[in-house]
Amino acid sequence: MSEVTENPIDNPVEEKEVVKDSFLKHVGIAFFTALMGLISPALVLRRFQRDYDLPAAWANTYLAVTSVVFFVFLGLFAVRCIKYFDSVKKEFNHPIKRNFFP
């Protein structure tokens, strides 16, 4: 007598509901370190423009873009603080990540 096994094609695996984690939960304080990399050239451009009497358009434009990025990060982090306060608190108590808080 032969055993009849179920064909996996006939019985598809039930799809599990995937819980999507919010992007905001992962917006960490360390995102602001990227701003240090952006603001440095902005300051150098401003100084270069002033010392060599160049038009201020490039420096001001770059500084404006950097400012927009700062306020976007600030807004995202503020929403995260409101929505996921426990996650922010956990990040604040982390031995390494706490160094990024002012």
N, C-alpha and C positions, 0 to 999 in steps of 0.2 A: 504494500500500500504506500502510495506516495503522499507526502504532505503538500498541501497547497499553501503557498505563501502569498501574501498580498503583494501586489505589484505597487511600488511606490508612485508610479505614474497615475495609477487609478485613484490613489488616496493622497492628494497633495497635502503637504504640510500646512497646517493652519497658520495664517499670517499672524504674527504677534503684533500687538499695538506698540509702536515705537514712541517712546516718550521723548519729545524733543526738548533739549535743554536750552534755555534762553541764552542768547548772545550776551545779554547784559550781565549775566552771572559771571562771565569770564572777562569782563572789562576791569582789569586790575589797576591798582595804583601804579604799577610798573609801566603802564602805557605812557605815563608822563615822562619817563626817561627818554622816549623817542623825541619829545619836545626839546630836550637839551641838545640833541643832535640837530634839530631844525633851527633853534634859536641862535646857535653859535655862528653859522654862516650869515644870518641876518645881521647880527651885531658887527661882524667883520665887514660886510658890505656897507653898512652905515658909516663905519669908521673910514673905510677906503674911499667912499664917496666924499666924505667931508675933507679928508686930508688932500685929495687930489682934485678937488673942485669939479667933480663929475656930476651929471644930472642925478637927482635923487629918485628917479622913477623905478629903477631896478631894486634898490634897497627898500623903498617904501612898499613896493608890490610884494616882495618876498616877506617882509615883515607883516604885511596884512594877511597873506596866506598862512603864515605861521600862527598869527593871532586867531584866525578862523579855526585852524586845527586845534589850538588850545581850548577854545570855547566849546568845540564839538566834544573833545575828550572830557572837559569839565561837566558838560551837560549829561553825557552818558554815565559818568561816574556818580553824578548827583542822583540820577534816576536809579542807579544800582544801589546807592546808599538807602534810598527810600524803599525800593522793592525787595532787596535782598540784604537787609541790615545784618543778619546773622553771618552771611558770607563775608561781608566787609569786616565784621568783628573778628571772624576767624583769620582773615588775612592780616588784620592789625596785630593779632597775637602770634603770628607766625614768626619764628626767630630770624628769618632772612627777609621776608617781604615787609616786615615792619620798618626796615631801614628806609623805605621809599616814602613813608609818611613824614610830613614836615614836623 
